[in-house]
Amino acid sequence: MNCTNPSFLNIQMKIKSLWILLAFTLSLGTTQAVPLLTPLELQPKAAHLSAEVLSRHHYKHIALDDTLSSQIFDNYIKMLDGEKLFFLQADIDHLSGARTQLDDAILNENLSIPFAIYNIYQQRITERFTYARSLLKKGFDFNKNESYQYTRKDAPWPKSESELNDLWRKRVKSDWLRLKLAGKDNKTIVETLDKRYTSSLTSISKAKSEDVFQNFMNAYATAIDPHTNYLGPRAAREFDISMKLSLVGIGAVLYDKNEYITIKELVAGGPAALSGKLKPGDRIVGVGQGEDGPMAEIIGWRIDDAVAIIRGVEDVVVRLDILPAEAGADDKHKLVSLIRKKITLDKQAAKKSIIDLKEAGATRRIGVISLPGFYQDFAARQKGDKDFKSATRDVSLLLEELKNDKVDGVLIDLRNNGGGSLTEAIDLTGLFIGKGPVVQERDSEGNISIENDTNAGVAWNGPLGVLINRGSASASEIFAAAIQDYGRGVVIGETSFGKGTVQTVASLDQIEKNDKPVLGELKMTIAQFFRINGGTTQLRGVTPDINLPTMTDATEFGESSFDNALPWTQIKAADYTPTGDLTSILPILTASHDKRVSHDKDFKYMLEDIAEFKTLRRKNLISLNEDERRKELEVREERNKSREKNRAGNKSDTASAEARSHALQDDGMLSSERNLSADLAIENASKNVKDIWLNEAAHILGDEVGLLKTHPKLAASISP
C-alpha cells in the first residue's frame, strides 16, 4: 500500500474527522457508552476481492469510482437510518465528507470510514432509546390534538436536537397509547415499554463487526443493482439452507425471550421432538459439545450465535442445559442430550390442498399446490443423490396425489414466492408444457441463449391456474410468464414483482483457494432473462389474465421502487408453439368473476379494507388523541360485528370468527413481549382467516372446468 497516495491521505483525514466527531459524541456523557467496532482482519481483503469480482463479472460492468461511492454512501445511510429517526441533519452534513471516499476505502483495504459511520449511528441509537426511557417517568396528556407521522423515509432529517426529541416524544406517546387502548394500566405500560426500550439498547450493544461489514458491503452491492448481495460466511450458510431446505441440528425453532434462548416449536420427527424431553417454552441456558465437552452458558446471547453452536455435525451429541418452561429462574435445571440429525424444513416445501366448489348442483374439485420457493439441494444433486430435495420433484409427486384425488383442475399458488433456482423454474414449467423453450437469457456481452425443457411428457394436462401477487418474483415470474405465453393456463392475481435478472453465487474463498469459508460469497447479477415471446418481466412484471384487488403500492414495493433497476426491453421471440389458446375463454371467465364478486360479501369487505388502508397510507398520520382513537376503534368494532352478522354461516362458524377476531385485536405488544400461548394463538388465527384471493382463484378455475365440460370446441382450443 502506497501511503503517499493523495487518495489514501484524503481517507486518513476523513477518518480522523469522523473519529473526532465520535469522540465528541461519546464525551457528552449523556448516555451509556457502547463498544466501538472495528474491522476484522480479513474483511478489508474480502471487500477488495469483492470489488474486483463485481467490476469484472457483473452484468452491468460498473467501475468502483467516486460516482458509485456516492451511491454506496446513500445506500449505507438508508440501511442504517432509512426512517430518519436517529441522525440529525448536522450528522449527515458532516458524514457527507466521506461521500466520495468509500471507493478508496475498499480499494485501499482501509474500512475505518464505514466503521466510524456505524459507530456514530450506534451511539445515536443509544441516545434515542435512553431518551425514550426517560419519557416514561413523565407520562403523557392524551387530550391534546396532535398526531404522529409513522413513515418518515421521505421526510427531511431533523434539524435540531429539540426537533428530534419531539419526534421521539410522539413515538413513545404512540406506543403508550396503543397499550392503553388495549386495556393496559399505566404501571404495566411503563414496565412494558421500559423493557422494550432496554431490549433495544441491549440489542445494539450485541452488534458485531460482521454486522457492520455485511451492511456496508450490501450498500456497495445493491448500489450496482438491487439484486446483487454480499453474503458473509454465516449469511452464506443460511442462504444454502434456504435453497436445499435442510440443515443438521436438533429440530427446534428458537427465539429470544427476555434474554433466554427459548423453544417456540418442535419440528416433527426431529431429535428434540422424538426425545420427549423438550417442549415449547423451555429455555436453553447452556450448550455442551459431545458427551463431555464444557458447557457454554448462552443466557443473553444473540439468537444466531446460539443457533450456530446448537447446530453442527450429523450424528454427534449436543448437550442442552434446560430451564423448563414452568420453572422460575432459580429452579432446578435438567440436562438433555440429543444426537444431531438432518432436519428437513417441510414447512417451506410445496404443499397440496383441495377446495371443493359446489355450484349449480355440480361439485368441482380444485387441487391447490402452494410453492413458497424454487428450492434445490445443488450439492446433493451434484453428488448423484437420487433423492435430492427439489421443488419440481415435490410438485410432481403432489400432482400424482391430486390425480388420485380426482381433482378437476390444478391451481399453482406462487404468492410471495421470491424465486430461487432457475433450473427448477424450467423443470417445473416442463411438468405442464412438455418439451420446448421456457426462458431466454442475455449475458453482459449481449449473447442470447434459450433454456429448454427437454422432457416430452407432462405431469398434468388438465385445466391449470397460476396465482401470483406482487411478492411473486424471479423464478415465479419465469414460470407464470411461460404458462401464459404457451396459453397453458390462466394467470390470476396482481402484477408480479418485476425482477427479470439472473444471479449466480461466487465464493470468494474458492477464488482464494481457502480451505475454510472465511471471506463470504457474492450473489451477483450475470444476465437478464426474457420471455419466450421476446418481452421481459423486468420492471413491468407478469400481468395477470384476471386481476384481483390489492393493497400493494408499486412505488413502495417491487422492481419499479428501485432507483437503479434495469429498464424494460425486448428481444426476438423464441421459436415455440403454444399448447393452447385462452383468447376465447378469458372474457367469459372474467365476466363470470365480475358477477360473482359483485355479490360476494367477503370480497366487498376486502375492497372496503383496501380503500381504507390506501387512505391511511396516503395520510401517513396517526392521531395521539385518546378520544379520537377510541372512536376509531368503536367504528371498526361495530363494522366487524355488522360484517359477522351479515355473513352466512352456522353458529360454530360465527364462534370461530369471533375467536379469530379476538386473537387478532391489536394488543400493542411485540411478539417477544407476549407469552408463548398468546403469540401462537395469534399465529393460528392469522392462518385461519379466510383466504379470499385463493377462494376466488379456485372459483375462476372451477368456471373453466365447467366451460370445458359443456363446450367441446372451447376445450379443444385450449387442450395442451
C-alpha positions in Angstrom: 0.0 0.0 0.0 1.4 3.4 -1.0 1.0 5.7 2.0 1.9 8.8 -0.1 -1.1 8.3 -2.4 -3.2 11.5 -2.2 -6.4 9.5 -2.2 -5.1 7.4 0.8 -4.1 10.6 2.6 -7.5 12.0 2.0 -9.1 8.9 3.5 -6.9 9.3 6.6 -8.1 12.9 7.0 -11.8 11.8 6.7 -11.3 9.1 9.2 -9.7 11.5 11.7 -12.6 13.9 11.2 -15.2 11.2 11.8 -13.4 9.9 14.9 -13.2 13.4 16.3 -17.0 13.7 15.8 -17.5 10.3 17.5 -15.1 11.2 20.4 -17.0 14.4 20.9 -20.3 12.5 20.9 -19.1 10.0 23.5 -17.6 12.7 25.7 -21.0 14.3 26.2 -21.7 11.6 28.8 -25.5 11.8 28.4 -26.0 8.1 27.6 -24.4 4.8 28.3 -21.2 4.0 26.3 -21.4 1.4 23.5 -18.4 -0.7 22.4 -16.6 0.7 19.3 -16.5 -1.8 16.4 -13.5 -2.1 14.1 -12.9 -4.2 11.0 -11.8 -7.8 11.4 -8.5 -8.9 9.9 -9.9 -10.5 6.7 -12.7 -8.0 6.0 -10.7 -5.4 4.1 -9.4 -8.2 1.8 -12.9 -9.6 1.3 -14.1 -6.1 0.3 -11.3 -5.6 -2.2 -11.7 -9.0 -3.7 -15.5 -8.4 -4.0 -14.8 -5.2 -5.9 -12.5 -7.0 -8.3 -15.2 -9.7 -9.0 -18.1 -7.2 -9.3 -16.2 -4.8 -11.5 -15.2 -7.5 -14.0 -18.0 -10.0 -13.9 -21.3 -8.2 -13.0 -23.8 -7.8 -15.8 -23.6 -4.0 -15.7 -19.7 -3.7 -15.7 -19.8 -0.7 -13.3 -16.4 0.6 -12.1 -15.9 1.3 -8.4 -15.3 5.1 -8.6 -16.4 8.3 -6.9 -19.8 8.2 -8.6 -20.6 4.7 -7.3 -19.1 5.7 -4.0 -21.7 8.4 -3.6 -24.4 5.8 -4.3 -22.9 3.5 -1.7 -22.9 6.3 0.8 -26.6 7.0 0.3 -27.4 3.2 0.4 -25.4 2.8 3.6 -27.1 5.7 5.4 -30.5 4.5 4.2 -29.8 1.0 5.5 -28.8 2.4 8.9 -31.5 5.1 9.3 -34.0 4.8 6.5 -36.8 6.3 8.6 -34.6 9.2 9.7 -35.1 8.6 13.4 -31.6 8.8 14.7 -29.3 11.1 12.7 -29.6 14.9 12.7 -29.1 16.9 9.5 -25.8 18.1 11.0 -24.7 14.5 11.3 -25.5 13.9 7.6 -23.7 17.1 6.6 -20.6 16.0 8.5 -20.7 12.4 7.3 -21.2 13.5 3.7 -17.5 14.4 3.7 -16.9 10.7 3.2 -19.3 10.5 0.2 -16.6 10.0 -2.4 -14.2 8.2 -0.2 -15.8 4.8 0.1 -14.4 3.5 -3.2 -10.9 4.3 -1.9 -11.7 2.7 1.4 -12.5 -0.6 -0.4 -9.7 -0.5 -2.9 -7.0 0.6 -0.3 -8.3 -2.0 2.2 -9.0 0.5 4.9 -12.5 0.2 6.2 -12.2 2.7 9.1 -14.6 5.2 7.5 -17.7 2.9 7.2 -17.0 1.5 10.7 -16.7 5.1 12.1 -20.0 5.9 10.5 -21.6 2.9 12.1 -20.2 3.7 15.5 -21.7 7.1 15.3 -25.0 5.6 14.3 -24.8 3.1 17.2 -24.3 6.0 19.6 -27.2 7.9 18.2 -29.4 4.8 18.7 -28.3 4.6 22.3 -29.1 8.3 22.9 -32.5 7.9 21.4 -33.6 4.9 23.4 -32.1 6.3 26.6 -34.2 9.4 26.0 -37.3 7.3 25.2 -36.9 5.6 28.6 -36.6 8.9 30.4 -40.0 10.0 29.0 -41.8 7.1 30.7 -41.3 8.8 34.1 -43.4 11.8 32.9 -46.4 10.3 31.3 -48.5 11.9 28.6 -51.5 14.1 28.0 -53.8 12.3 25.6 -56.3 15.1 25.4 -54.1 17.1 23.1 -54.9 17.2 19.4 -51.6 16.0 17.8 -50.5 13.3 15.5 -47.5 11.1 14.7 -46.0 10.5 11.3 -45.3 6.8 11.3 -43.4 6.5 8.0 -40.6 9.0 7.6 -38.5 7.8 4.7 -39.5 10.9 2.6 -39.3 13.3 5.5 -36.4 15.7 5.9 -33.7 14.9 8.5 -34.5 16.6 11.9 -32.6 19.9 12.0 -32.1 20.1 15.8 -31.9 18.1 19.0 -35.2 19.6 20.1 -36.9 18.6 16.8 -35.6 15.0 17.2 -36.7 14.9 20.9 -40.2 16.0 19.9 -40.3 13.3 17.2 -39.4 10.7 19.8 -41.8 12.1 22.3 -44.6 11.4 19.8 -43.2 8.0 19.0 -43.2 6.9 22.7 -46.6 8.5 23.2 -47.9 6.4 20.3 -46.5 3.2 21.8 -48.1 4.2 25.2 -51.5 4.9 23.6 -51.6 1.6 21.7 -51.1 -0.3 25.0 -53.6 2.0 26.8 -56.3 1.4 24.1 -55.6 -2.4 24.5 -56.7 -2.1 28.2 -53.3 -2.0 29.9 -52.9 0.1 33.1 -50.2 2.8 33.4 -47.9 0.7 35.6 -48.0 -2.2 33.1 -47.4 0.2 30.2 -44.4 1.7 31.9 -42.9 -1.7 32.6 -43.6 -3.0 29.1 -42.1 0.0 27.3 -39.1 0.3 29.6 -38.3 -3.4 29.0 -38.9 -2.8 25.2 -36.5 0.1 25.0 -34.0 -1.5 27.3 -34.1 -4.5 25.0 -33.3 -2.3 22.0 -30.3 -0.9 23.9 -29.2 -4.4 24.7 -29.6 -5.5 21.1 -27.5 -2.7 19.7 -24.8 -3.5 22.3 -24.6 -7.0 20.8 -23.7 -5.8 17.3 -20.6 -7.2 15.9 -18.0 -6.3 13.2 -19.6 -8.9 11.0 -22.9 -7.0 11.1 -21.2 -3.7 10.1 -19.3 -5.3 7.3 -22.4 -7.1 6.0 -24.4 -3.9 5.9 -21.6 -1.9 4.3 -20.9 -4.5 1.6 -24.6 -4.8 0.8 -24.7 -1.0 0.5 -22.0 -1.4 -2.1 -23.5 -4.4 -3.9 -27.1 -3.0 -4.1 -25.7 0.3 -5.4 -24.8 -1.7 -8.6 -28.2 -3.4 -8.9 -31.0 -4.2 -6.4 -30.4 -8.0 -6.5 -26.7 -8.2 -6.0 -25.7 -9.0 -2.4 -22.7 -9.8 -0.3 -23.2 -12.8 2.0 -20.8 -13.2 4.9 -19.9 -16.8 6.0 -22.9 -17.1 8.3 -25.3 -15.5 5.8 -24.0 -17.8 3.1 -24.8 -20.8 5.2 -28.3 -19.6 5.8 -28.8 -19.0 2.1 -27.6 -22.5 1.4 -30.1 -23.9 3.9 -32.9 -21.9 2.3 -32.1 -23.5 -1.1 -31.8 -27.1 0.0 -34.5 -26.9 2.7 -32.4 -28.9 5.2 -29.9 -28.5 8.0 -28.2 -30.6 10.6 -29.5 -29.8 14.1 -32.0 -30.8 16.8 -35.2 -29.8 15.1 -36.4 -26.9 17.2 -37.5 -23.4 16.3 -35.9 -20.9 18.7 -36.5 -17.3 19.6 -35.1 -14.7 22.1 -37.4 -14.2 25.1 -36.2 -11.9 27.9 -32.5 -12.8 27.2 -33.3 -16.5 27.2 -33.0 -18.7 24.1 -36.5 -20.2 24.1 -38.0 -23.1 22.2 -41.0 -21.9 20.2 -41.8 -25.1 18.2 -40.5 -28.6 17.8 -40.1 -30.0 14.3 -42.0 -33.2 13.9 -39.6 -36.2 13.6 -36.6 -34.2 14.8 -34.3 -35.3 17.7 -35.9 -32.7 20.1 -39.4 -33.9 19.4 -38.6 -37.6 19.4 -36.7 -37.3 22.7 -40.0 -36.5 24.6 -37.9 -34.4 26.9 -38.4 -30.9 25.5 -41.5 -28.7 24.9 -42.3 -25.2 23.6 -41.4 -22.6 26.3 -38.4 -24.5 27.6 -35.3 -22.3 27.9 -31.8 -23.3 26.7 -29.3 -21.8 29.2 -26.3 -23.8 28.2 -24.9 -25.9 25.4 -22.2 -28.5 25.5 -20.5 -30.3 22.6 -20.2 -34.1 22.6 -20.6 -36.4 25.6 -18.4 -34.5 28.0 -17.4 -31.1 26.4 -17.5 -28.0 28.5 -20.9 -26.3 28.9 -21.2 -22.8 27.5 -23.7 -20.6 29.2 -25.8 -18.8 26.5 -28.1 -16.6 28.5 -28.1 -13.1 26.8 -26.6 -14.5 23.6 -27.8 -13.4 20.2 -30.1 -16.0 18.7 -27.9 -16.5 15.6 -24.9 -17.2 17.9 -26.9 -19.7 19.9 -28.2 -21.5 16.8 -24.7 -21.8 15.4 -23.4 -23.9 18.4 -26.6 -25.9 18.7 -26.4 -27.0 15.0 -23.3 -29.0 14.0 -22.1 -32.3 12.6 -24.7 -35.0 11.9 -24.8 -38.0 14.4 -22.8 -36.0 17.0 -24.1 -35.4 20.5 -25.1 -32.0 21.7 -26.0 -31.4 25.4 -28.5 -28.8 26.5 -28.9 -27.3 29.9 -32.6 -26.7 30.1 -34.7 -24.4 32.4 -38.2 -25.9 32.0 -41.0 -23.6 30.8 -42.8 -23.7 34.1 -39.7 -23.2 36.2 -38.6 -20.0 37.9 -35.1 -18.5 37.2 -33.7 -20.2 40.3 -35.5 -23.5 40.0 -33.9 -26.8 39.0 -32.5 -27.3 35.5 -32.4 -30.6 33.6 -29.7 -31.9 31.2 -30.9 -33.2 27.8 -28.5 -35.0 25.4 -29.5 -35.2 21.7 -27.9 -36.6 18.6 -28.0 -34.1 15.8 -29.7 -35.3 12.6 -30.6 -33.9 9.2 -33.7 -31.8 9.5 -35.9 -31.2 6.5 -37.7 -27.9 6.5 -41.0 -29.2 5.3 -42.9 -26.0 6.2 -41.1 -24.3 3.4 -41.7 -27.0 0.9 -44.5 -27.5 -1.6 -47.9 -28.5 -0.1 -51.2 -29.5 -1.5 -54.8 -28.9 -0.5 -58.2 -29.4 -2.2 -61.0 -26.9 -2.5 -64.5 -28.4 -3.2 -66.8 -26.0 -5.0 -70.5 -26.6 -5.2 -72.2 -24.5 -7.9 -75.4 -25.1 -9.8 -75.8 -28.6 -8.5 -72.2 -29.6 -9.5 -69.2 -30.2 -7.4 -65.8 -29.3 -8.8 -62.6 -30.3 -7.1 -59.7 -27.8 -7.4 -56.3 -29.1 -6.3 -54.0 -26.3 -4.9 -50.2 -26.6 -4.8 -48.6 -23.9 -2.7 -45.0 -23.3 -3.5 -43.1 -20.9 -1.2 -39.8 -21.1 -3.2 -38.0 -22.8 -6.1 -35.6 -24.8 -3.9 -33.0 -27.4 -4.9 -30.2 -29.1 -3.0 -27.4 -28.4 -5.5 -24.7 -30.2 -3.6 -26.8 -33.4 -3.2 -27.7 -33.3 -6.9 -24.0 -32.9 -7.9 -23.1 -35.9 -5.7 -25.6 -38.0 -7.6 -28.1 -38.4 -4.7 -31.2 -39.8 -6.3 -33.4 -38.3 -3.6 -32.0 -34.7 -3.6 -34.5 -32.0 -2.5 -36.2 -30.3 -5.4 -39.3 -28.1 -5.9 -40.1 -29.8 -9.2 -39.8 -33.3 -7.8 -42.0 -32.4 -4.8 -44.7 -30.8 -7.1 -44.6 -33.8 -9.4 -45.4 -36.1 -6.5 -48.2 -33.9 -5.4 -49.7 -33.8 -8.9 -49.8 -37.6 -8.8 -51.6 -37.5 -5.5 -54.1 -34.9 -6.8 -54.8 -37.0 -9.8 -55.6 -39.9 -7.5 -57.8 -37.5 -5.6 -59.7 -37.0 -8.8 -59.3 -33.2 -9.0 -60.8 -31.3 -11.9 -58.2 -28.5 -12.1 -54.9 -27.6 -10.5 -54.0 -24.1 -9.1 -50.3 -23.3 -8.5 -50.1 -20.7 -5.7 -46.9 -18.7 -6.1 -47.9 -15.7 -3.9 -44.9 -14.3 -2.1 -42.6 -16.8 -3.8 -39.5 -14.7 -4.3 -37.9 -17.2 -6.7 -34.8 -19.4 -6.3 -33.3 -21.9 -8.8 -33.6 -21.1 -12.5 -33.3 -24.8 -13.3 -36.3 -25.5 -11.1 -38.4 -22.9 -12.8 -37.6 -24.5 -16.2 -38.2 -28.1 -15.0 -41.4 -27.1 -13.2 -42.8 -25.4 -16.4 -42.0 -28.7 -18.2 -44.4 -30.6 -16.0 -47.2 -28.7 -17.8 -46.0 -28.0 -21.3 -43.7 -30.9 -22.2 -40.7 -30.2 -24.5 -40.0 -26.6 -25.5 -38.3 -23.3 -24.7 -39.1 -21.8 -21.3 -37.0 -18.7 -21.0 -34.3 -16.7 -22.8 -31.1 -15.3 -21.3 -28.9 -12.4 -22.4 -25.5 -12.1 -20.8 -23.4 -8.9 -20.4 -21.9 -9.3 -23.8 -25.3 -9.4 -25.5 -25.2 -13.2 -26.2 -28.7 -14.8 -26.1 -29.3 -18.4 -25.1 -32.6 -20.3 -24.9 -33.3 -22.6 -21.9 -35.5 -25.5 -22.9 -37.4 -28.2 -21.0 -36.3 -31.5 -22.6 -38.8 -33.9 -21.1 -41.5 -34.8 -23.5 -44.2 -35.9 -21.1 -46.4 -33.8 -18.9 -47.5 -34.4 -15.3 -50.8 -32.6 -15.6 -52.7 -31.8 -18.8 -56.0 -30.6 -17.3 -57.2 -27.1 -16.5 -54.4 -25.0 -14.9 -54.3 -21.8 -13.0 -51.4 -19.8 -11.6 -52.0 -17.4 -8.6 -49.4 -14.6 -8.3 -49.1 -11.3 -6.3 -46.5 -8.5 -6.1 -44.3 -10.8 -4.0 -44.0 -13.3 -6.8 -40.6 -12.7 -8.3 -37.8 -14.1 -10.5 -38.3 -17.8 -11.0 -42.0 -17.4 -10.2 -42.3 -14.9 -13.0 -40.4 -17.2 -15.4 -42.9 -19.9 -14.7 -46.0 -17.7 -14.8 -44.9 -16.0 -18.0 -44.1 -19.3 -19.8 -47.5 -20.7 -18.8 -49.1 -17.6 -20.1 -47.1 -17.5 -23.3 -47.9 -21.1 -24.1 -51.6 -20.4 -23.4 -51.4 -23.3 -21.0 -53.2 -21.8 -18.0 -54.9 -18.8 -16.5 -52.7 -16.4 -14.6 -54.7 -14.8 -11.7 -53.9 -12.1 -9.1 -51.8 -8.9 -9.3 -48.9 -7.8 -11.4 -45.8 -9.6 -10.2 -42.6 -8.1 -8.7 -40.8 -7.3 -12.0 -37.4 -9.0 -11.3 -36.0 -10.0 -14.7 -32.4 -10.7 -13.8 -30.4 -13.9 -13.2 -27.9 -14.2 -10.3 -25.1 -16.7 -9.6 -23.2 -17.2 -6.4 -19.5 -16.7 -6.4 -17.5 -17.9 -3.5 -14.6 -15.6 -2.5 -13.0 -18.5 -0.6 -12.9 -20.7 -3.7 -11.3 -17.8 -5.7 -8.6 -17.5 -2.9 -8.5 -21.4 -2.6 -9.2 -21.2 1.1 -9.9 -24.4 3.0 -12.5 -22.8 5.3 -15.3 -20.3 4.5 -13.9 -17.0 5.9 -14.4 -14.4 3.2 -18.0 -15.0 2.2 -19.9 -15.1 -1.1 -21.3 -12.7 -3.7 -24.8 -13.3 -5.1 -24.2 -11.4 -8.4 -26.4 -10.5 -11.4 -24.9 -12.0 -14.5 -27.7 -12.0 -17.0 -31.2 -10.8 -17.9 -33.9 -13.2 -18.7 -36.6 -12.7 -21.3 -40.0 -14.4 -22.0 -40.2 -16.8 -25.0 -42.4 -14.1 -26.6 -39.4 -11.7 -26.6 -40.6 -9.4 -23.8 -39.2 -9.3 -20.3 -40.6 -9.4 -16.8 -38.0 -6.8 -15.8 -39.7 -3.7 -14.3 -43.2 -4.5 -15.6 -43.6 -8.0 -14.2 -46.2 -10.5 -15.3 -49.6 -9.0 -15.9 -52.4 -11.4 -14.8 -55.1 -12.5 -17.2 -57.6 -11.8 -14.4 -56.8 -9.1 -11.9 -57.6 -9.3 -8.2 -57.6 -6.2 -6.0 -54.5 -5.4 -3.9 -53.2 -3.1 -1.2 -49.7 -3.0 -2.7 -48.2 0.3 -3.8 -45.9 -0.3 -6.8 -43.8 2.7 -5.9 -43.1 1.2 -2.5 -42.6 -2.5 -3.3 -41.4 -4.2 -6.4 -38.7 -3.6 -9.1 -40.2 -0.2 -10.0 -39.5 1.0 -6.5 -35.7 0.8 -7.1 -33.9 3.8 -8.5 -31.2 1.7 -10.2 -33.4 -1.1 -11.7 -32.6 -2.2 -15.2 -35.1 -0.8 -17.8 -37.7 -2.9 -19.7 -36.6 -4.0 -23.1 -37.5 -6.6 -25.7 -35.7 -9.1 -27.9 -36.7 -11.5 -30.7 -39.2 -14.2 -29.7 -38.0 -17.8 -29.4 -39.3 -20.5 -31.8 -42.1 -22.1 -29.8 -45.6 -23.4 -30.4 -48.4 -22.5 -27.9 -50.1 -25.6 -26.5 -53.4 -23.8 -26.2 -55.3 -20.6 -26.8 -57.2 -18.9 -24.0 -58.3 -15.9 -26.0 -61.9 -17.0 -26.4 -62.3 -18.2 -22.8 -60.8 -15.3 -20.9 -63.7 -12.8 -21.5 -66.2 -15.5 -20.3 -64.1 -16.2 -17.2 -63.7 -12.5 -16.4 -67.4 -11.8 -16.8 -68.2 -14.7 -14.5 -65.6 -13.5 -12.0 -67.0 -9.9 -12.0 -70.6 -11.1 -11.5 -69.6 -13.4 -8.6 -67.6 -10.9 -6.6 -70.2 -8.3 -7.0 -72.4 -10.4 -4.8 -69.7 -11.7 -2.5 -69.8 -10.1 0.9 -66.3 -11.1 1.8 -64.9 -9.6 -1.5 -66.9 -6.4 -0.9 -65.4 -6.2 2.7 -61.9 -6.7 1.3 -62.4 -3.9 -1.2 -63.5 -1.6 1.7 -60.5 -2.6 3.7 -58.1 -1.9 0.8 -59.7 1.5 0.2 -59.3 2.4 3.9 -55.7 1.1 4.0 -54.7 3.2 1.0 -56.3 6.3 2.5 -54.4 5.8 5.8 -51.2 5.2 3.8 -51.6 8.4 1.9 -52.4 10.3 5.2 -49.4 8.8 6.9 -50.5 10.2 10.3 -52.0 8.6 13.4 -53.9 10.6 16.0 -52.4 10.8 19.5 -55.7 12.0 21.0 -57.3 9.2 23.1 -60.9 10.1 22.5 -60.4 10.3 18.7 -58.6 6.9 18.7 -61.3 5.3 20.8 -64.0 6.5 18.4 -62.0 5.0 15.5 -61.8 1.7 17.4 -65.5 1.7 18.1 -66.3 2.3 14.4 -64.1 -0.6 13.4 -65.5 -2.9 16.1 -69.1 -2.1 15.0 -68.2 -2.6 11.4 -66.7 -6.0 12.2 -69.8 -7.0 14.2 -72.0 -6.0 11.4 -70.0 -8.0 8.9 -70.2 -11.1 11.1 -74.0 -10.8 11.3 -74.2 -10.4 7.5 -72.1 -13.4 6.8 -74.0 -16.6 6.1 -72.9 -19.5 8.4 -73.7 -21.6 11.3 -73.1 -20.9 15.0 -69.7 -22.7 15.0 -68.6 -20.5 12.1 -69.6 -17.4 14.0 -67.9 -18.6 17.2 -64.7 -19.4 15.4 -64.8 -16.0 13.6 -65.3 -14.2 16.9 -62.3 -16.1 18.4 -60.1 -15.2 15.4 -61.3 -11.6 15.7 -60.4 -11.5 19.4 -57.0 -13.0 18.9 -56.1 -10.6 16.1 -57.1 -7.4 18.0 -54.2 -5.0 18.5 -52.8 -5.6 22.0 -50.0 -3.1 21.5 -47.4 -5.8 22.3 -44.4 -7.1 20.3 -44.3 -10.8 19.7 -41.4 -11.3 22.2 -43.5 -9.5 24.9 -46.4 -11.9 24.8 -46.5 -15.2 26.5 -45.9 -18.1 24.1 -49.5 -19.4 24.1 -50.9 -15.9 23.2 -48.4 -15.5 20.4 -49.2 -18.9 19.0 -52.9 -18.1 19.2 -52.3 -15.0 17.1 -50.3 -17.0 14.5 -53.0 -19.6 14.3 -55.8 -17.0 14.0 -53.9 -15.4 11.1 -53.6 -18.7 9.3 -57.3 -19.4 9.7 -58.5 -16.1 8.3 -60.4 -16.9 5.1 -58.2 -16.6 2.0 -60.4 -14.6 -0.3 -57.9 -14.5 -3.1 -57.3 -18.2 -3.1 -61.0 -19.0 -2.9 -61.8 -16.7 -5.8 -58.9 -18.1 -7.9 -60.3 -21.6 -7.3 -63.8 -20.4 -8.4 -62.2 -19.0 -11.6 -60.6 -22.3 -12.4 -63.8 -24.0 -11.5 -65.6 -21.8 -14.1 -63.1 -23.0 -16.7 -63.7 -26.6 -15.8 -67.4 -26.1 -16.2 -67.0 -24.4 -19.6 -64.7 -27.1 -20.9 -67.2 -29.8 -19.9 -70.1 -28.1 -21.7 -68.3 -26.6 -24.7 -66.2 -29.2 -26.5 -65.0 -26.6 -29.0 -63.5 -24.4 -26.3 -62.0 -27.5 -24.7 -60.3 -28.3 -28.0 -58.9 -24.8 -28.4 -57.0 -24.8 -25.1 -56.1 -28.5 -24.9 -52.3 -29.0 -24.3 
